[in-house]
Amino acid sequence: MDKSALYSKALLESIHEISAGELSHALLRLRSALKKREEMHLYPRILRNVIAALEYRENANVVSAQELDEAIREDILKKLKKNFPEITKEHLHFKIDEKMVGGISITYQDFLFDGTVKGALRKLMKK
């Protein structure tokens, strides 16, 4: 893992559930630490990494082997809303993974649903 990724991970862990004022202090501390270490060139990349990670957490990513029809997409949204009422249709991002044999996987924040064929086989192998 490169230095910017390490700094990004540390910053993400330190800003979990903090206020906006505390966030600005965390960013100032990071800038100060980078200046002392003469690594300020990493600052823009770290910020891009953190922003991308935060945006990723806001969206539910649904990966399937093939295109899902609208009825299935609506069903997925309805089921996710039971546990995560803040999710809207705009939060759902559907992707196709042609390497996937079948099923779907859903990630949202720290939640992972693995309904893939590979995941089912992995569970069977553990038993």
C-alpha positions in Angstrom: 0.0 0.0 0.0 1.5 3.4 -1.0 1.8 6.3 1.5 -1.2 8.2 0.1 -3.4 5.2 0.6 -2.1 4.8 4.2 -2.8 8.4 5.0 -6.2 8.2 3.3 -7.2 5.2 5.4 -6.0 6.8 8.6 -7.9 10.0 7.8 -11.1 8.1 7.0 -10.8 6.3 10.3 -10.2 9.5 12.2 -13.2 11.4 10.7 -15.8 8.7 11.2 -18.8 10.5 12.7 -17.2 13.8 13.6 -18.5 17.3 13.2 -17.6 19.7 10.4 -15.5 21.8 12.8 -13.6 18.7 13.9 -13.1 17.7 10.3 -11.4 21.0 9.5 -9.1 20.4 12.5 -8.3 16.9 11.3 -7.4 18.3 7.8 -5.2 21.0 9.4 -3.4 18.3 11.4 -2.9 16.2 8.3 -1.5 19.2 6.4 0.9 20.0 9.3 2.1 16.4 9.5 2.7 16.3 5.8 4.6 19.6 5.8 6.9 18.3 8.6 7.6 15.1 6.6 8.0 17.1 3.4 5.2 15.1 1.8 2.7 17.9 0.9 2.7 16.5 -2.7 0.5 13.7 -1.3 -2.2 16.0 0.1 -4.3 16.3 -3.1 -4.3 12.5 -3.7 -5.2 11.8 -0.1 -8.2 14.2 -0.4 -9.3 12.6 -3.6 -9.1 9.2 -2.1 -11.1 10.2 1.0 -13.8 12.0 -1.1 -14.1 8.9 -3.4 -14.4 6.6 -0.3 -17.1 8.8 1.3 -19.1 9.0 -2.0 -18.8 5.2 -2.3 -20.2 4.8 1.2 -23.2 6.9 0.3 -24.2 4.7 -2.6 -25.5 1.1 -2.6 -23.6 -0.8 -5.3 -25.4 -3.8 -6.8 -23.2 -6.1 -8.9 -24.8 -8.8 -11.0 -23.7 -11.2 -13.8 -26.3 -9.7 -16.2 -28.5 -6.7 -16.6 -31.3 -6.6 -14.1 -34.8 -5.7 -15.3 -36.7 -2.8 -13.7 -38.9 -5.0 -11.5 -35.9 -6.7 -9.9 -34.3 -3.3 -9.4 -37.4 -2.0 -7.6 -37.5 -5.2 -5.5 -33.9 -4.7 -4.4 -34.6 -1.0 -3.5 -37.7 -2.0 -1.5 -35.8 -4.7 0.5 -32.8 -2.3 1.2 -35.2 0.4 2.4 -36.4 -1.9 5.2 -33.0 -1.7 6.8 -31.7 1.5 5.3 -34.7 3.9 4.9 -32.4 6.7 3.7 -31.6 4.9 0.4 -33.3 6.3 -2.7 -33.3 5.1 -6.3 -30.5 7.7 -6.9 -28.3 5.9 -4.3 -28.5 2.6 -6.2 -25.7 1.9 -8.7 -26.0 -1.2 -10.8 -22.9 -2.8 -12.4 -22.4 -5.9 -14.5 -19.5 -8.2 -13.7 -19.2 -10.6 -16.7 -16.8 -12.8 -14.6 -19.6 -13.5 -12.1 -21.3 -16.9 -12.7 -24.7 -15.8 -11.2 -26.4 -14.0 -8.3 -25.9 -10.5 -7.0 -23.8 -8.8 -4.4 -24.8 -5.6 -2.7 -22.5 -3.2 -0.7 -23.7 -0.2 1.2 -21.6 1.5 3.9 -20.4 -1.5 6.0 -23.1 -3.8 4.9 -22.3 -6.6 2.4 -24.8 -9.1 1.0 -23.2 -11.8 -1.0 -25.8 -13.7 -3.0 -23.4 -14.9 -5.7 -22.8 -18.4 -6.8 -19.2 -18.0 -5.7 -20.3 -16.9 -2.3 -22.6 -19.8 -1.9 -19.8 -22.2 -2.9 -17.4 -20.6 -0.4 -20.0 -21.1 2.4 -20.4 -24.7 1.5 -16.6 -25.3 1.5 -16.4 -23.9 5.0 -18.9 -26.4 6.3 
